[in-house]
Each structure stands twice: as structure tokens, then as C-alpha cells.
Amino acid sequence: MTNKNKVPYATICKATEQDEKAILEIVQHYKNEIQQLAMRQIIDEQGQTRFEPDADMVLRL
């Protein structure tokens, strides 16, 4: 990609036509944002709190 902040228009067009490679490129581009949006607070058996991505939410996004 020429600009790391934008997905090329041609890639978006290909993705709307169900091009698997283009879809994967877009998902990879937004991987960090998807992980952050899917973050959930988890409390384990010892009462320790941690944050981790919810796997189901990652798939939905």
C-alpha cells in the first residue's frame, strides 16, 4: 500500500466483488483496530483483572 493510513480504492472495489485476497488485505490493514474494538475485561479465578480480545467479537468485526 502506498499510504499506510488508507486502503487503496482499487482494493476496496475488488473486496466488494468478493475477491478473497482484497478482503484479507483490508482485514490485515485494520487488524489492530479490530483487536482494540473487541477488547473485553476478564476476571480470572484468582480475581485478577486483565484485558483480552473477545474471539467472537473479532470474527464479527
Backbone as JSON Lines, residues from 0, in Angstrom:
{"i":0,"aa":"M","n":[0.84,-1.17,0.0],"ca":[0.0,0.0,0.0],"c":[0.89,1.24,0.0]}
{"i":1,"aa":"T","n":[0.45,2.22,-0.73],"ca":[1.26,3.42,-0.81],"c":[1.12,4.29,0.42]}
{"i":2,"aa":"N","n":[-0.06,4.34,1.01],"ca":[-0.3,5.14,2.21],"c":[-0.78,4.2,3.31]}
{"i":3,"aa":"K","n":[-0.03,4.14,4.42],"ca":[-0.37,3.19,5.47],"c":[-1.69,3.5,6.17]}
{"i":4,"aa":"N","n":[-2.2,4.72,6.01],"ca":[-3.45,5.08,6.67],"c":[-4.67,4.79,5.83]}
{"i":5,"aa":"K","n":[-4.49,4.47,4.57],"ca":[-5.62,4.25,3.68],"c":[-5.47,2.96,2.89]}
{"i":6,"aa":"V","n":[-6.59,2.3,2.7],"ca":[-6.63,1.14,1.82],"c":[-6.89,1.68,0.41]}
{"i":7,"aa":"P","n":[-6.13,1.24,-0.58],"ca":[-6.34,1.74,-1.93],"c":[-7.78,1.49,-2.43]}
{"i":8,"aa":"Y","n":[-8.28,2.44,-3.18],"ca":[-9.64,2.35,-3.71],"c":[-9.83,1.07,-4.52]}
{"i":9,"aa":"A","n":[-8.83,0.72,-5.31],"ca":[-8.93,-0.49,-6.14],"c":[-9.11,-1.74,-5.28]}
{"i":10,"aa":"T","n":[-8.45,-1.78,-4.14],"ca":[-8.58,-2.93,-3.23],"c":[-10.0,-3.0,-2.67]}
{"i":11,"aa":"I","n":[-10.56,-1.85,-2.32],"ca":[-11.93,-1.81,-1.8],"c":[-12.91,-2.29,-2.86]}
{"i":12,"aa":"C","n":[-12.71,-1.84,-4.09],"ca":[-13.59,-2.28,-5.19],"c":[-13.52,-3.79,-5.38]}
{"i":13,"aa":"K","n":[-12.31,-4.33,-5.36],"ca":[-12.15,-5.78,-5.5],"c":[-12.81,-6.52,-4.34]}
{"i":14,"aa":"A","n":[-12.7,-5.99,-3.14],"ca":[-13.31,-6.64,-1.97],"c":[-14.82,-6.67,-2.09]}
{"i":15,"aa":"T","n":[-15.41,-5.61,-2.64],"ca":[-16.88,-5.6,-2.8],"c":[-17.33,-6.61,-3.85]}
{"i":16,"aa":"E","n":[-16.38,-7.08,-4.66],"ca":[-16.67,-8.11,-5.67],"c":[-16.29,-9.5,-5.15]}
{"i":17,"aa":"Q","n":[-16.11,-9.6,-3.83],"ca":[-15.8,-10.87,-3.15],"c":[-14.41,-11.43,-3.47]}
{"i":18,"aa":"D","n":[-13.46,-10.58,-3.8],"ca":[-12.08,-11.0,-4.04],"c":[-11.45,-11.31,-2.68]}
{"i":19,"aa":"E","n":[-11.12,-12.59,-2.46],"ca":[-10.59,-13.03,-1.16],"c":[-9.3,-12.32,-0.78]}
{"i":20,"aa":"K","n":[-8.4,-12.18,-1.72],"ca":[-7.11,-11.53,-1.45],"c":[-7.33,-10.09,-1.0]}
{"i":21,"aa":"A","n":[-8.23,-9.38,-1.64],"ca":[-8.52,-7.99,-1.29],"c":[-9.15,-7.91,0.1]}
{"i":22,"aa":"I","n":[-10.07,-8.82,0.38],"ca":[-10.72,-8.83,1.7],"c":[-9.69,-9.08,2.79]}
{"i":23,"aa":"L","n":[-8.81,-10.04,2.58],"ca":[-7.77,-10.33,3.57],"c":[-6.82,-9.16,3.75]}
{"i":24,"aa":"E","n":[-6.54,-8.44,2.67],"ca":[-5.67,-7.27,2.76],"c":[-6.31,-6.19,3.63]}
{"i":25,"aa":"I","n":[-7.62,-6.0,3.47],"ca":[-8.33,-5.0,4.27],"c":[-8.39,-5.42,5.73]}
{"i":26,"aa":"V","n":[-8.68,-6.69,5.98],"ca":[-8.73,-7.18,7.36],"c":[-7.37,-7.03,8.02]}
{"i":27,"aa":"Q","n":[-6.3,-7.34,7.3],"ca":[-4.95,-7.19,7.83],"c":[-4.64,-5.73,8.13]}
{"i":28,"aa":"H","n":[-5.08,-4.85,7.25],"ca":[-4.84,-3.42,7.43],"c":[-5.47,-2.91,8.73]}
{"i":29,"aa":"Y","n":[-6.67,-3.41,9.03],"ca":[-7.41,-2.94,10.21],"c":[-7.29,-3.88,11.41]}
{"i":30,"aa":"K","n":[-6.34,-4.8,11.38],"ca":[-6.18,-5.81,12.44],"c":[-6.07,-5.19,13.83]}
{"i":31,"aa":"N","n":[-5.23,-4.17,13.99],"ca":[-5.04,-3.56,15.31],"c":[-6.32,-2.89,15.81]}
{"i":32,"aa":"E","n":[-7.01,-2.2,14.91],"ca":[-8.26,-1.54,15.3],"c":[-9.32,-2.56,15.7]}
{"i":33,"aa":"I","n":[-9.38,-3.67,14.97],"ca":[-10.33,-4.74,15.29],"c":[-10.03,-5.31,16.67]}
{"i":34,"aa":"Q","n":[-8.76,-5.55,16.95],"ca":[-8.37,-6.08,18.26],"c":[-8.77,-5.13,19.38]}
{"i":35,"aa":"Q","n":[-8.57,-3.84,19.18],"ca":[-8.92,-2.85,20.2],"c":[-10.43,-2.77,20.42]}
{"i":36,"aa":"L","n":[-11.19,-2.82,19.34],"ca":[-12.65,-2.76,19.46],"c":[-13.22,-3.99,20.16]}
{"i":37,"aa":"A","n":[-12.55,-5.11,20.03],"ca":[-13.04,-6.37,20.6],"c":[-12.52,-6.61,22.03]}
{"i":38,"aa":"M","n":[-11.78,-5.67,22.59],"ca":[-11.18,-5.85,23.91],"c":[-12.24,-5.92,25.0]}
{"i":39,"aa":"R","n":[-12.12,-6.92,25.86],"ca":[-13.05,-7.11,26.97],"c":[-12.27,-7.35,28.26]}
{"i":40,"aa":"Q","n":[-12.85,-6.92,29.37],"ca":[-12.24,-7.13,30.68],"c":[-12.58,-8.53,31.15]}
{"i":41,"aa":"I","n":[-11.55,-9.26,31.57],"ca":[-11.69,-10.63,32.05],"c":[-11.23,-10.67,33.5]}
{"i":42,"aa":"I","n":[-11.99,-11.35,34.34],"ca":[-11.59,-11.57,35.74],"c":[-11.42,-13.07,35.9]}
{"i":43,"aa":"D","n":[-10.2,-13.51,36.22],"ca":[-9.94,-14.94,36.34],"c":[-10.32,-15.48,37.71]}
{"i":44,"aa":"E","n":[-10.03,-16.77,37.95],"ca":[-10.41,-17.45,39.18],"c":[-9.77,-16.84,40.43]}
{"i":45,"aa":"Q","n":[-8.59,-16.25,40.28],"ca":[-7.89,-15.63,41.4],"c":[-8.31,-14.17,41.61]}
{"i":46,"aa":"G","n":[-9.24,-13.68,40.8],"ca":[-9.7,-12.31,40.93],"c":[-8.84,-11.3,40.2]}
{"i":47,"aa":"Q","n":[-7.88,-11.78,39.43],"ca":[-7.02,-10.9,38.65],"c":[-7.78,-10.37,37.43]}
{"i":48,"aa":"T","n":[-7.63,-9.1,37.19],"ca":[-8.3,-8.48,36.05],"c":[-7.3,-8.29,34.91]}
{"i":49,"aa":"R","n":[-7.72,-8.65,33.71],"ca":[-6.89,-8.43,32.53],"c":[-7.82,-8.12,31.35]}
{"i":50,"aa":"F","n":[-7.25,-7.57,30.33],"ca":[-8.0,-7.27,29.12],"c":[-7.49,-8.15,28.0]}
{"i":51,"aa":"E","n":[-8.42,-8.72,27.25],"ca":[-8.04,-9.5,26.08],"c":[-9.16,-9.42,25.04]}
{"i":52,"aa":"P","n":[-8.81,-9.62,23.78],"ca":[-9.84,-9.53,22.74],"c":[-10.82,-10.69,22.83]}
{"i":53,"aa":"D","n":[-12.09,-10.38,22.67],"ca":[-13.14,-11.39,22.63],"c":[-13.11,-12.02,21.24]}
{"i":54,"aa":"A","n":[-12.81,-13.32,21.17],"ca":[-12.63,-14.0,19.88],"c":[-13.88,-13.92,19.01]}
{"i":55,"aa":"D","n":[-15.05,-14.06,19.6],"ca":[-16.29,-13.97,18.82],"c":[-16.46,-12.58,18.23]}
{"i":56,"aa":"M","n":[-16.15,-11.57,19.0],"ca":[-16.29,-10.19,18.52],"c":[-15.29,-9.9,17.4]}
{"i":57,"aa":"V","n":[-14.08,-10.44,17.53],"ca":[-13.08,-10.26,16.46],"c":[-13.63,-10.83,15.15]}
{"i":58,"aa":"L","n":[-14.21,-12.01,15.2],"ca":[-14.77,-12.61,13.99],"c":[-15.93,-11.79,13.43]}
{"i":59,"aa":"R","n":[-16.75,-11.25,14.31],"ca":[-17.88,-10.45,13.85],"c":[-17.42,-9.17,13.16]}
{"i":60,"aa":"L","n":[-16.39,-8.54,13.75],"ca":[-15.89,-7.3,13.17],"c":[-15.17,-7.57,11.87]}
